[in-house]
């Protein structure tokens, strides 16, 4: 498991009508470097960086109820072999 990269925090807000939101603040320092390391580009050419928002066990000294981390998970790249994963080309049915 890799070390968490904290990038922001948030506060859960409840309204009189029962509605709730989580207002988050993201730090922009080093964001370009984080994108270069963990970001990706969609098929449509849009640049994205996945983030995780998690509830804190306890409210911190600033009233934050949530924290934001960079999602650093990347699938392992499989070498392109040009062949299917099957050991032989026979189909048993």
N, C-alpha and C positions, 0 to 999 in steps of 0.2 A: 504494500500500500504506500503510495507516495505522500509526501508531506503536503498539507493543505496550504493553498495560497489564498490568504484572506485579502479581499479587494473592497469590501464594503460592509455596511451594517444597515439595519432597518428597525422600524418601530411599527408594531401592530396598533392600528387605530380603530376604535369602535364608535359608531355614530348612534345618535338617539333613536334612529329608525331601525336599528339592529344591524345595519350594514357594517362591513369591516373592510379595511385595506391594510396592506403592508407597504409603508413608504420606505424605499431604500435609497441609500446614497452610495455611489460608486466612486472610488478614487481613480483618477485618470493618470496619475504618475506611473510610468512604466507600462501603460496599456498597450502601446505599440509592440514592445518586446514580448508581452504576454501573448498577443495575437500571433506574432511571428513564430512563437514556440508551440502554442496550443490551439491557435485558430484554424479555420478551414474556410474553403470557398465552396458555395453551393453550385449545383449544375447551372443555375441562372447567373452565376458570377458574383453573387453577393458574399461579402466577407462577414464571417460570424465567429463569435467566441462564446462557448457555452458556459453558463454560470449556474451554480447551485445556491439556492436560498434555503437555509436551515434555521429552525427555531433554537434559540438558546435554552439551556437548562434553567438558567436564572437570568433575570433582567440585569444588565450591567449598570455601572455607575452613571451612565448617560441616558438610561431609560430604553436602551436598545433591546428588543425582544428577539431579533433575528440577526444572522450574519450571512455574508455572501462570499463564496469561494469560486475559484476558477475550476471548471471541470477539466481535469488533466488526463482523463481516460482517452486512449486512442486504441483502435483495434490493431492487432498485430498484422503486419503486411505479409501476405502469402506470396511466395515467389511464383511468378507466372511460368507454368511448365508447358502450357499448350495442350495438356491432356486433362481429361476428366479425373475426378478423384477415385473412380472405380478401378479396380485391379484388372478387370477384363471387360470386354464389351458385350458379354452375354447378359440377356435379361431373363430372369428366372420365371417369367409368366407369359 
